[in-house]
Amino acid sequence: MSQPRVLVVGASIAGPMAAYWLAKAGVRVTVIERFPKLRTSGQGIDIRTTGVNIMRKILGMEAAVRAKTTELEGMSFVRDDGRLYGTIRATGNPDKQSLVSEYEIFRGDLARILFDLSKDNENVQYIFGEQIASLQQTEGDGPIKVEFANGLATSEYDLVVACDGATSRTRVMGFGGSVRDYINPVNSWAAYFTIEQDIVKGSNLGHGYSAVGGRFFAVSKDPIAGNRVVLMSVHPRGERDATLPFREAMKQGEEALKHYVAGYYKDAGWKAEEIMAAMMGSNDFYANEMVQVKMPSLHKGRFVLVGDAGYAPGPTGTGTTLAMTGAYVLAGEICKHQGDLAAGLKGYEERMRPIIDDMQKIPPMILTFCAPQTAWGIWLRNHLFAFIAWTNILEYAQRFFGGASTGTDKYGLPDYDWVN
């Protein structure tokens, strides 16, 4: 039997992870990425639960991740005048993490680690600056014919794997419809950037601050210089099209979006004025709507979704873990059902569905608790959190924060017998 050929679209986290495991399943993998080179910027992301287990199955990966962690020890929350009222710290046990992960790493650093782990495999080829122009599934159970936009020759593949994010254009080609089909808004958006100022004064504890209107700041030390900033805007879940002005500003380009964000955070208090002024000059600004992707099926014919393209979890903190888990399970099920791709895709769907459903759960009131809308809500949240931190019952309270804080052994992932 000839070696199966698989096209993976996207080279962030899910794509290189899928390439690594698919190569171990005896598959020949081509990874295309529309950007001209590997993107090594991005916000802090966490490896949790099943992601920790999968990381430990890859020789050298845990050590590589530990060498690049953000070194964030915890997050202290401050009032408008800068006074602290509570701190969350890592548990020290990577198998049972708190809201602060032992494996927090910048997205670009993890992308580089996964790329380096897979790029020298003889069964993996990376092509940058390329994207799909069209794909056509043949009648019956034949391969997918793919035409490319930037010069790569038209080819046929036994499987196409979309790993290009929540707003995946490849998903539209495989399933039809529009980009926002299957997207469930959670009425939130976030912005990420680096500033030269040292708001946290060199501390390995980040600072978190809430302002009325569901506006939240998180500021932490950058390993090189200055501070990393995360802004999160949370609107009430029932508010219709709450993120529409943000999305309209996105369409106008980075400068327009920066001005929108600065206006939105005007008069927010604490260090807002200083942070907004620094944001306008930031050269790594990135912002996007926070959404969940909910698909009726993860595959259609010989087309399949992995990571945010198929099951973006929104604000649950499990996106990286789901991407790593999906890549592992997809390759494992294909390997388990050698010669029967349909059975492999069915196995992938059946194994992933309960994990997805669990990790996409947004605990009741969690967004309201993290980013209250009113001054009264902020006062109440601050006092409740101060009490929780003072009484040291946070470990119990974190049971209500969903799949991000579960143990590494909850889902019982199988150990597959790999070909390579």
NUPALUM-741658 format. One record per residue: x, y, z of N, C-alpha, C in turn. Coordinates in steps of 0.02 Angstrom, whole numbers, padded with zeros to 5 digits, always signed. Atoms other than C-alpha are relative to their C-alpha. Example, Ala and Ser with C-alpha at 12.3 -4.5 7.8 and 13.67 -1.06 7.14 Angstrom:
<nodes>
+00045-00059+00000+00615-00225+00390+00045+00060+00000;-00042-00059-00003+00684-00053+00357-00039+00055+00037;
</nodes>
This chain:
<nodes>
+00043-00060+00000+00000+00000+00000+00044+00062+00000;-00040-00061+00004+00068+00173-00046-00008+00042+00063;+00001-00042-00060+00109+00298+00090-00053+00055-00008;+00052-00051+00005-00043+00410+00126+00031+00070-00001;-00023-00070+00005-00021+00595+00082-00052+00045+00034;+00044-00043-00038-00093+00725+00200+00024+00072-00007;-00014-00071+00001-00103+00913+00180-00025+00032+00064;+00018-00036-00061-00103+01015+00341+00003+00074-00015;+00005-00072+00014-00157+01197+00329+00007+00039+00065;-00013-00039-00060-00081+01311+00461+00060-00025+00038;-00062+00019-00035+00086+01313+00553+00008+00039+00064;-00005-00033-00065+00047+01385+00724+00012-00053+00053;-00007+00052-00051+00014+01255+00860-00029-00066-00025;+00033+00062+00021-00111+01127+00793+00035-00031-00061;-00031+00026+00061-00024+01112+00623+00064-00038+00011;-00062+00037-00013+00153+01067+00678-00010-00060+00047;+00014+00057-00044+00082+00956+00816-00030-00057-00040;+00029+00052+00043-00023+00863+00687+00054-00031-00045;-00053+00025+00044+00128+00849+00571+00045-00049+00038;-00044+00044-00039+00234+00772+00710-00032-00069+00009;+00032+00065-00015+00107+00637+00755-00020-00037-00063;+00017+00034+00062+00048+00602+00578+00061-00034-00031;-00061+00031+00025+00228+00568+00527+00014-00065+00038;-00009+00061-00040+00238+00442+00670-00051-00054-00020;+00051+00047+00023+00080+00362+00597+00015-00027-00069;-00019+00026+00066+00172+00327+00434-00027+00040-00058;+00031-00043+00051+00095+00472+00338+00052+00049-00027;-00042-00052+00029+00184+00590+00218-00039+00066+00004;+00035-00061-00018+00139+00767+00274+00030+00061-00035;-00019-00066+00025+00144+00934+00184-00038+00052+00042;+00030-00053-00040+00113+01086+00296+00008+00065-00038;-00004-00065+00032+00069+01251+00212-00021+00054+00050;+00014-00057-00043+00065+01420+00299-00002+00062-00043;+00009-00058+00044+00001+01580+00218+00050+00055+00014;-00051-00051-00015+00128+01690+00308+00067-00022-00029;-00063+00018+00033+00302+01698+00229+00050-00035+00043;-00045+00035-00045+00388+01629+00383-00037-00017+00064;+00030+00020-00063+00353+01551+00551-00012+00061+00044;+00016-00056-00044+00265+01674+00665+00022-00016+00071;-00028+00015-00066+00361+01684+00829-00020+00052+00052;+00027-00048-00049+00261+01821+00917-00064-00030+00029;+00064+00023-00027+00103+01805+01019-00003+00002+00075;+00014-00006-00071+00026+01804+01191+00019-00063+00038;-00012+00059-00041+00053+01686+01336-00057-00050-00006;+00050+00053+00004-00037+01519+01319+00021-00055+00049;-00012+00052-00051-00051+01370+01437-00004-00070-00030;+00006+00071+00014-00019+01184+01419-00027-00033+00063;+00035+00027-00058-00139+01092+01535-00026-00071-00014;+00035+00064+00000-00220+00924+01572+00028-00048-00052;-00023+00048+00050-00209+00810+01419+00061+00026-00038;-00058-00029+00034-00085+00931+01341+00065-00018+00035;-00060+00019-00038+00039+00892+01481+00018-00072-00015;-00013+00071+00016+00020+00705+01450+00031-00009-00069;-00024+00007+00068+00047+00725+01264+00071+00029-00006;-00067-00029+00001+00197+00839+01289+00052-00050+00026;-00047+00047-00030+00278+00705+01397+00012-00062-00043;-00010+00055+00046+00259+00578+01257+00051+00017-00054;-00047-00023+00052+00377+00681+01147+00068+00012+00032;-00066-00004-00030+00561+00661+01188+00027+00072-00005;-00031-00066-00002+00636+00827+01242-00048+00058+00001;+00046-00057+00005+00478+00931+01228-00011+00034+00067;+00013-00032-00065+00445+00958+01413+00059+00044+00021;-00059-00040-00017+00624+01018+01441+00003+00063-00042;-00001-00059+00045+00611+01134+01290-00052+00051+00022;+00053-00045-00023+00447+01207+01356+00021+00034+00065;-00022-00029-00064+00516+01231+01532+00053+00054-00010;-00053-00049+00013+00665+01324+01460-00028+00066-00028;+00030-00059+00030+00545+01447+01377-00062+00026+00036;+00060-00024-00036+00408+01470+01507+00008+00074+00017;+00000-00072-00013+00360+01648+01548+00027+00018+00068;-00024-00010-00069+00419+01627+01729-00050+00038+00043;+00052-00032-00040+00255+01700+01789-00016-00044+00060;+00011+00038-00062+00236+01645+01971-00072+00005+00025;+00069-00009-00023+00061+01710+01996-00027+00066-00026;+00033-00062+00020-00060+01853+01971-00030+00033+00062;+00028-00040-00055-00095+01988+02100-00051+00049-00028;+00054-00043+00023-00255+02087+02084+00000+00065+00040;-00007-00066-00031-00257+02273+02120-00064+00040-00007;+00054-00048+00003-00382+02408+02158+00021+00060-00043;-00013-00059+00041-00394+02574+02067+00061+00038+00024;-00057-00037-00026-00262+02649+02182+00064-00042+00002;-00059+00042+00004-00141+02504+02153+00009-00047+00058;-00007+00045-00058-00167+02417+02321-00021-00071-00018;+00016+00070+00013-00164+02227+02312-00057-00024+00045;+00051+00030-00042-00314+02128+02373-00003-00076-00005;-00001+00073+00003-00273+01949+02324+00048-00024-00054;-00049+00028+00047-00149+01838+02233-00015-00073-00014;+00003+00070+00021-00164+01676+02134+00070-00022-00018;-00065+00028+00017-00007+01570+02124-00008-00069-00031;-00001+00068+00026+00038+01412+02031+00002-00050+00058;+00002+00050-00054+00011+01253+02131+00067-00033+00011;-00062+00037-00004+00185+01185+02097-00007-00071-00023;+00014+00068+00025+00103+01026+02032-00029+00005-00070;+00024-00008+00070+00091+01025+01841-00056-00049-00018;+00054+00048+00013-00029+00877+01851-00067+00024+00028;+00062-00028-00027-00157+00982+01946+00011+00075+00007;-00019-00070+00003-00137+01163+01895-00055+00046+00026;+00048-00052-00019-00219+01320+01962-00016+00042-00062;+00012-00045+00056-00277+01465+01855+00065+00027-00028;-00067-00017+00025-00091+01503+01841+00035-00065-00017;-00027+00064+00025-00009+01368+01737+00076-00005+00012;-00071+00014-00003+00161+01288+01769+00032+00001-00069;-00025+00002+00068+00177+01282+01580-00028+00057-00041;+00018-00058+00041+00134+01458+01524+00059+00018-00044;-00052-00012+00049+00233+01495+01367-00028+00046-00053;+00025-00043+00053+00221+01626+01231-00014-00041-00063;+00023+00039+00057+00130+01563+01078+00055-00011-00051;-00054+00006+00050+00276+01598+00962+00055-00047+00021;-00052+00046-00025+00398+01503+01073-00023-00072-00006;+00025+00069+00008+00286+01349+01074-00003-00019-00073;+00001+00014+00072+00262+01362+00886+00069-00019-00024;-00069+00014+00019+00452+01364+00865+00021-00069+00024;-00018+00066-00027+00473+01211+00978-00032-00055-00042;+00035+00052+00039+00342+01111+00882+00026-00004-00071;-00029-00001+00067+00413+01165+00715+00068-00035+00000;-00067+00031-00003+00589+01114+00767-00005-00075+00011;+00008+00071-00013+00525+00945+00827-00021-00039-00062;+00028+00035+00058+00447+00905+00658+00034+00016-00066;-00024-00024+00065+00541+01001+00522+00053-00045-00033;-00054+00042+00028+00685+00877+00501-00023-00071-00015;+00026+00067+00015+00573+00724+00485-00006-00008-00076;+00001+00010+00073+00591+00651+00310-00070-00004-00028;+00070+00004+00023+00402+00631+00301-00039+00065+00009;+00033-00064-00011+00365+00814+00341+00033+00054-00043;-00025-00057+00040+00381+00963+00222-00041+00062+00018;+00033-00064-00013+00343+01144+00268+00008+00045-00060;-00001-00048+00055+00297+01271+00134-00033+00064+00025;+00027-00064-00024+00276+01453+00187-00019+00044-00059;+00023-00045+00052+00190+01590+00090-00047-00033-00050;+00046+00036+00045+00061+01470+00018-00067-00011+00035;+00067+00014-00027-00126+01443+00040-00042-00033-00055;+00044+00036+00047-00267+01346-00040-00043+00050-00039;+00045-00039+00042-00360+01425-00186-00067-00036-00005;+00061+00040+00003-00487+01283-00201+00015-00072+00016;-00007+00073-00009-00515+01103-00153-00063-00034-00024;+00056+00037+00029-00626+00972-00231+00003-00072+00022;+00004+00069-00020-00678+00809-00153-00030-00041-00057;+00023+00042+00055-00697+00674-00284-00058-00044+00022;+00057+00044-00015-00848+00561-00296+00023-00063+00035;-00016+00062-00036-00852+00411-00181+00052+00014+00054;-00049-00005-00054-00701+00387-00069+00069+00017-00028;-00064-00018+00031-00566+00463-00179+00034+00057+00035;-00039-00054-00031-00433+00591-00135-00029+00069-00014;+00020-00070+00009-00455+00780-00124+00049+00033-00048;-00042-00038+00046-00390+00884-00269+00005+00072+00026;-00012-00065-00029-00310+01045-00206+00038+00044-00050;-00035-00051+00039-00265+01200-00307+00025+00053+00048;-00031-00048-00045-00147+01324-00227+00002+00069-00030;+00006-00070+00022-00142+01513-00236+00066+00030-00023;-00062-00035+00011+00043+01551-00246+00055-00042-00034;-00049+00033+00042+00127+01431-00366+00012-00074+00012;-00008+00072-00012+00128+01260-00283-00045-00038-00048;+00037+00038+00050+00072+01130-00409-00063-00031+00029;+00061+00035-00020-00105+01062-00401+00015-00073+00015;-00016+00068-00022-00101+00897-00307-00062-00033+00030;+00053+00038-00034-00212+00761-00236+00027-00026+00067;-00019+00022-00067-00210+00716-00051-00053-00048+00027;+00046+00047-00031-00286+00573+00045-00040+00032+00056;+00034-00035-00054-00333+00694+00184+00024+00072+00003;-00017-00070-00012-00338+00883+00210-00020+00017+00072;+00010-00016-00070-00321+00943+00390+00003+00076+00009;+00002-00072-00010-00376+01122+00428+00020+00016+00072;-00025-00021-00066-00276+01197+00572+00011+00075+00000;-00012-00071+00010-00296+01381+00529-00047+00045+00039;+00032-00046-00047-00392+01451+00675-00076+00003-00002;+00072-00003-00009-00567+01494+00730-00036+00029-00060;+00032-00029+00059-00603+01599+00576+00028-00032-00063;-00031+00039+00053-00533+01463+00462-00035+00009-00068;+00026-00003+00069-00555+01499+00277+00000-00069-00032;-00001+00068+00026-00509+01319+00242-00063-00038+00021;+00062+00032-00022-00659+01263+00345-00057+00016-00047;+00052-00020+00047-00771+01361+00227+00004-00042-00064;-00008+00039+00061-00697+01267+00079-00021-00073+00010;+00016+00070-00013-00722+01098+00161-00073-00013+00018;+00068+00010-00025-00893+01124+00240-00051+00045-00035;+00047-00047+00030-00967+01267+00138-00020+00054+00049;+00024-00053-00044-01054+01420+00208+00047+00059+00001;-00042-00060-00008-00962+01573+00274+00045-00009+00061;-00048+00005-00054-00822+01606+00397-00034+00000+00068;+00032-00005-00066-00941+01649+00540-00050-00055+00014;+00042+00058-00015-01045+01493+00519+00036-00043+00052;-00025+00043-00054-01021+01379+00671+00039+00039+00053;-00031-00041-00053-00946+01525+00770-00053+00022+00049;+00044-00021-00054-01030+01555+00937+00034+00058+00037;-00032-00055-00036-00987+01730+01001-00011-00006+00075;+00009-00003-00073-00958+01749+01188+00001+00072+00023;+00004-00072-00014-00971+01939+01177+00062+00027+00035;-00063-00022-00029-00788+01965+01219+00052+00009-00054;-00058-00004+00043-00629+02021+01135+00061+00013+00044;-00062-00009-00038-00448+02032+01188+00053+00031-00044;-00057-00030+00035-00292+02130+01139+00064-00016+00038;-00064+00020-00028-00110+02085+01168+00055+00044-00029;-00056-00041+00024+00047+02192+01156+00053+00007+00054;-00056-00012-00046+00215+02234+01235+00012+00075+00006;-00017-00070-00011+00260+02401+01313+00069+00005+00032;-00066-00010-00029+00428+02473+01365-00003+00013+00075;+00006-00016-00071+00366+02530+01535-00003-00063+00042;+00002+00057-00046+00386+02416+01685-00051+00015+00055;+00055-00013-00046+00218+02428+01771+00007-00042+00063;-00003+00047-00056+00252+02276+01883+00066+00005+00037;-00063-00013-00034+00425+02340+01934+00043-00063+00009;-00045+00057+00000+00520+02181+01889-00026-00062+00035;+00027+00057-00037+00407+02064+01987-00019-00057-00046;+00024+00058+00036+00370+01887+01929-00074-00013+00014;+00073+00001-00010+00193+01917+01991-00031+00051-00047;+00036-00047+00042+00080+01993+01860-00050+00040+00041;+00051-00040-00032-00049+02126+01903-00063-00002-00042;+00065-00001+00034-00234+02113+01860-00044+00054+00029;+00042-00055-00021-00359+02254+01866-00065+00001-00040;+00065-00004+00032-00545+02272+01827-00028+00070+00004;+00035-00064+00002-00638+02429+01774-00072-00013-00020;+00071+00008+00016-00824+02455+01753-00008-00010-00075;+00013+00014+00071-00900+02398+01589+00034-00064-00024;-00031+00063+00019-00815+02227+01593+00068+00007-00031;-00067-00012+00027-00643+02298+01555+00053-00028+00049;-00050+00033-00042-00495+02197+01619+00070+00010-00028;-00071-00004+00018-00306+02223+01617+00038-00056+00035;-00050+00043-00032-00169+02094+01649+00068+00022-00026;-00066-00024+00018+00010+02156+01651+00053-00044+00034;-00052+00043-00029+00163+02046+01675+00068+00016-00031;-00068-00013+00023+00351+02053+01654+00015-00036-00065;-00025+00032+00060+00421+02020+01481+00070-00027+00014;-00066+00028-00015+00574+01904+01486+00058+00042-00026;-00054-00039+00029+00675+02026+01380+00001+00071+00029;+00003-00068-00026+00619+02201+01429-00073+00023+00000;+00067-00027-00003+00464+02297+01478-00052-00049+00026;+00056+00040-00025+00294+02219+01510-00044-00025-00058;+00052+00026+00045+00168+02111+01418-00068+00020+00028;+00066-00023-00020-00011+02174+01422-00053-00041-00035;+00060+00031+00028-00175+02081+01396-00059+00043+00021;+00063-00035-00014-00336+02180+01383-00057-00046-00018;+00058+00041+00016-00502+02090+01390-00063+00040+00012;+00065-00035-00006-00673+02165+01358-00055-00053+00001;+00053+00049-00008-00821+02064+01420-00067+00037+00003;+00068-00028+00001-01000+02112+01375-00049-00052+00028;+00051+00048-00022-01157+02034+01450-00018-00049-00055;+00011+00051+00051-01195+01870+01362-00063+00012-00042;+00062-00010+00037-01369+01925+01311+00000+00062-00044;-00003-00061+00039-01312+02086+01229+00015-00016-00073;-00005+00020+00070-01337+02067+01042+00053+00041-00037;-00051-00032+00042-01191+02104+00924+00045+00048+00040;-00039-00044-00043-01090+02177+01068+00070+00013-00027;-00068-00009+00026-00925+02151+00978+00001+00029-00071;+00002-00025+00068-00983+02225+00812+00044+00062-00010;-00045-00058+00010-00896+02395+00837+00074-00020-00001;-00069+00025+00000-00734+02302+00878+00017-00032-00067;-00012+00034+00063-00750+02194+00722+00004+00050-00058;-00003-00051+00052-00784+02347+00615+00067+00037+00002;-00065-00033-00007-00628+02431+00684+00056-00045-00026;-00050+00047+00025-00528+02273+00643+00006+00005-00076;+00000-00003+00073-00578+02288+00461+00039+00060-00027;-00031-00061+00022-00502+02462+00453+00076+00001+00010;-00072+00005-00009-00327+02405+00503+00023+00013+00071;-00027-00001-00068-00212+02408+00653-00007+00068+00033;+00003-00066-00031-00207+02597+00682-00071+00016+00023;+00069-00013-00018-00396+02611+00680-00020-00043+00060;+00016+00044-00056-00409+02463+00798+00032+00024+00064;-00033-00027-00060-00282+02537+00918-00039+00060+00027;+00038-00059-00021-00381+02700+00922-00067-00021+00032;+00062+00025-00030-00541+02602+00955+00012-00026+00071;-00016+00028-00065-00461+02507+01099+00016+00055+00050;-00018-00054-00045-00386+02665+01173-00062+00039+00022;+00061-00035-00018-00555+02751+01167-00043-00042+00047;+00041+00044-00041-00640+02601+01244+00026-00001+00072;-00029+00003-00066-00519+02601+01391+00014+00068+00031;-00008-00067-00027-00521+02789+01416-00033+00005+00069;+00026-00012-00068-00546+02838+01599-00013-00065+00038;+00010+00064-00035-00532+02656+01655+00032-00002+00069;-00032-00002-00066-00424+02704+01803+00065-00040+00002;-00064+00032-00014-00267+02627+01880+00053+00028-00048;-00053-00021+00046-00128+02633+01746-00025+00005-00073;+00029+00003+00067-00248+02641+01597+00029+00052-00047;-00024-00054+00044-00188+02809+01529+00071-00015-00023;-00070+00016+00017-00004+02756+01535+00004-00059-00048;-00002+00060+00042-00039+02586+01457-00027+00015-00070;+00028-00016+00066-00148+02657+01317+00049+00041-00041;-00049-00041+00037-00016+02786+01271+00057-00045-00026;-00053+00045+00022+00116+02648+01264-00024-00047-00055;+00028+00045+00051+00001+02535+01162+00002+00031-00069;+00002-00033+00066-00010+02663+01022+00067-00007-00036;-00065+00008+00031+00176+02641+00992+00025-00071-00002;-00022+00070-00002+00182+02453+01015+00005-00028-00071;-00009+00030+00067+00249+02356+00865-00020-00073-00004;+00023+00070+00003+00176+02186+00912-00073-00006+00021;+00071-00001-00020-00006+02234+00941-00039-00053-00039;+00043+00050+00030-00130+02094+00908-00066+00000+00039;+00065+00003-00034-00316+02087+00946-00048-00043-00041;+00048+00041+00035-00459+01971+00905-00061-00012+00045;+00060+00019-00036-00635+01924+00953+00010-00068+00031;-00002+00065-00033-00649+01781+01078-00064-00037-00018;+00058+00038+00023-00765+01648+01007+00008-00074+00016;-00001+00073+00000-00810+01466+01020-00022-00024-00069;+00021+00032+00062-00823+01355+00867-00033-00066+00019;+00038+00060-00016-00955+01219+00878-00024-00031-00065;+00015+00034+00063-00964+01097+00733-00045-00060+00012;+00040+00061-00006-01097+00963+00706+00042-00063-00013;-00046+00054+00014-00955+00853+00640+00069+00030-00010;-00069-00024+00008-00765+00869+00640+00029-00017-00068;-00026+00019+00065-00746+00793+00468-00056-00006-00051;+00047+00008+00055-00830+00786+00299+00039-00032-00057;-00039+00037+00049-00768+00655+00178+00071-00007+00024;-00072+00004-00017-00579+00668+00178+00027+00068+00024;-00017-00065-00027-00578+00841+00256-00014+00001+00075;+00008+00004-00072-00552+00861+00444+00028+00063+00034;-00018-00060-00037-00533+01000+00573+00038-00020+00064;-00038+00010-00062-00405+01009+00715+00013+00068+00032;-00014-00062-00037-00385+01143+00849-00057+00050-00006;+00051-00053+00000-00476+01310+00846-00045-00002-00061;+00042+00004+00060-00538+01280+00669-00061-00044+00011;+00055+00047-00013-00647+01140+00737-00033+00007+00067;+00028-00001-00068-00672+01176+00921+00034+00053+00044;-00026-00055-00041-00605+01345+00980-00041+00005+00064;+00038+00001-00063-00651+01352+01165-00017+00068+00028;+00014-00065-00028-00659+01540+01189+00041+00013+00062;-00039-00023-00058-00610+01604+01362+00013-00053+00053;-00007+00053-00051-00590+01435+01448+00073-00016+00017;-00070+00014-00014-00399+01430+01439+00024-00068-00023;-00017+00068+00021-00396+01261+01351+00015-00006-00075;-00009+00003+00072-00364+01308+01169+00063-00038-00021;-00063+00034+00017-00182+01250+01163-00005-00074+00015;+00008+00070-00020-00223+01090+01256-00044-00038-00049;+00044+00033+00048-00367+01049+01138+00035-00010-00067;-00036+00007+00064-00257+01081+00985+00050-00057+00003;-00049+00054-00008-00120+00966+01051-00035-00068+00005;+00036+00062-00009-00247+00834+01101-00031-00024-00065;+00031+00018+00064-00340+00839+00936+00050-00027-00050;-00052+00023+00046-00180+00820+00836+00023-00070+00018;-00022+00066-00023-00125+00671+00941-00052-00053-00014;+00053+00049+00009-00293+00583+00934-00013-00014-00074;+00011+00010+00072-00318+00612+00747+00053-00047-00028;-00054+00042+00026-00148+00538+00705-00003-00071+00030;+00003+00065-00032-00169+00398+00831-00055-00044-00027;+00056+00039+00027-00338+00344+00764+00013-00021-00072;-00018+00018+00069-00274+00349+00584+00050-00058+00001;-00050+00054-00006-00127+00241+00637-00034-00065+00023;+00035+00059-00026-00242+00123+00733-00040-00035-00054;+00043+00027+00053-00354+00099+00581+00036+00004-00068;-00039-00002+00062-00217+00081+00449-00040-00027-00059;+00035+00022+00060-00294+00072+00276-00074+00014+00000;+00072-00016-00004-00467+00127+00335-00007+00070+00028;+00001-00070-00022-00468+00316+00341-00067+00019+00031;+00067-00016-00027-00656+00325+00371-00006-00022+00073;+00002+00025-00069-00637+00219+00528+00044+00043+00045;-00043-00043-00039-00493+00327+00586-00032+00067+00016;+00034-00064-00011-00593+00488+00565-00059-00009+00048;+00055+00015-00046-00741+00409+00655+00027-00007+00071;-00030+00008-00066-00627+00359+00799+00022+00067+00029;-00020-00067-00021-00558+00536+00807-00060+00039+00027;+00061-00035-00021-00732+00609+00817-00026-00026+00067;+00028+00030-00060-00789+00487+00951+00043+00013+00062;-00044-00012-00057-00636+00511+01061+00002+00073+00020;-00007-00071-00015-00629+00700+01046-00064+00032+00025;+00061-00035-00016-00812+00743+01066-00011+00012+00075;+00010-00015-00072-00826+00719+01256+00054+00046+00029;-00053-00045-00023-00659+00807+01282-00016+00072-00020;+00020-00067+00024-00716+00955+01176-00057+00027+00041;+00059-00024-00037-00884+00965+01262+00019+00022+00070;-00021-00016-00068-00799+00968+01432+00042+00064+00001;-00046-00056-00001-00662+01093+01389-00030+00064-00028;+00034-00060+00024-00782+01212+01302-00050+00028+00050;+00048-00025-00050-00891+01232+01457+00026+00063+00032;-00016-00062-00035-00889+01410+01519-00039-00002+00065;+00035+00006-00064-00929+01397+01705-00047+00058+00011;+00049-00053-00012-01083+01496+01758+00031+00058+00038;-00020-00062-00033-01044+01676+01806+00075+00013-00003;-00072-00009-00002-00857+01655+01771+00022+00065-00033;-00019-00062+00034-00846+01799+01647-00023+00061+00041;+00024-00054-00043-00950+01908+01762+00047+00009+00060;-00045-00003-00057-00834+01864+01906+00067+00030-00020;-00066-00025+00022-00676+01900+01805-00003+00073-00021;+00005-00069+00025-00739+02063+01729-00069+00027+00013;+00066-00026-00017-00889+02138+01820-00018+00062-00041;+00023-00056+00040-00994+02268+01731-00008+00065+00040;+00016-00058-00041-01029+02386+01876+00050+00010+00057;-00043-00014-00058-00935+02471+02018-00019-00044+00059;+00023+00043-00055-01042+02373+02141+00024-00071-00012;-00024+00067+00015-00998+02211+02052+00074-00008+00012;-00072+00002-00013-00813+02252+02059+00014-00001+00074;-00010-00001-00073-00824+02294+02245-00015-00068+00030;+00019+00065-00028-00914+02131+02282+00050-00054-00021;-00049+00050+00023-00795+02026+02174+00066+00007+00037;-00064-00012-00033-00642+02107+02253-00001-00028+00072;+00005+00024-00069-00702+02068+02429-00006-00076+00003;+00006+00073+00002-00752+01890+02384+00067-00031-00015;-00064+00028+00019-00585+01858+02301+00051+00009+00056;-00045-00011-00056-00489+01935+02446-00012-00051+00055;+00016+00050-00050-00581+01818+02564+00024-00069-00021;-00022+00065+00025-00546+01667+02454+00076-00007+00006;-00073+00002-00004-00361+01711+02444+00024-00003+00073;-00021-00002-00070-00348+01748+02631-00012-00067+00035;+00017+00064-00033-00433+01584+02683+00034-00060-00033;-00037+00053+00034-00328+01483+02560-00046-00057-00024;+00046+00051+00026-00481+01393+02490-00004+00003-00076;+00001-00008+00072-00436+01435+02311+00001-00067-00036;-00003+00065+00032-00397+01253+02272-00070-00029-00008;+00070+00024+00005-00578+01209+02311-00038+00042-00050;+00038-00044+00044-00646+01361+02219+00015-00014-00073;-00019+00011+00069-00551+01315+02061-00036-00060-00032;+00040+00055+00028-00660+01160+02040-00055+00028-00046;+00055-00030+00038-00787+01281+01967+00025+00038-00061;-00028-00036+00057-00669+01349+01834+00007-00044-00062;+00005+00039+00061-00699+01208+01710+00060-00044-00014;-00049+00050+00021-00585+01092+01611+00072+00022+00006;-00069-00024-00003-00431+01203+01624+00035-00021+00065;-00031+00016-00065-00404+01152+01806-00009-00074+00019;+00006+00070-00015-00438+00965+01794+00069-00033-00002;-00064+00036-00001-00301+00835+01819+00019-00026-00069;-00026+00022+00065-00194+00764+01680-00029-00068-00021;+00021+00069+00015-00272+00589+01691-00075-00007-00008;+00073+00004-00001-00457+00632+01681-00029-00036-00060;+00032+00023+00061-00489+00582+01500+00026-00067-00025;-00024+00067+00018-00388+00422+01487+00020-00007-00072;-00023+00005+00070-00302+00454+01320+00038-00065-00011;-00034+00063+00014-00241+00293+01239+00073+00010-00020;-00068+00002+00027-00060+00250+01203-00004-00038-00066;+00006+00031+00065-00055+00215+01016+00065-00035-00019;-00058+00035+00026+00063+00094+00929+00020+00033-00066;-00019-00040+00058+00154+00207+00806+00041-00040-00049;-00038+00033+00053+00229+00153+00641+00073+00023+00003;-00068-00029-00002+00381+00270+00655+00018+00025+00069;
</nodes>
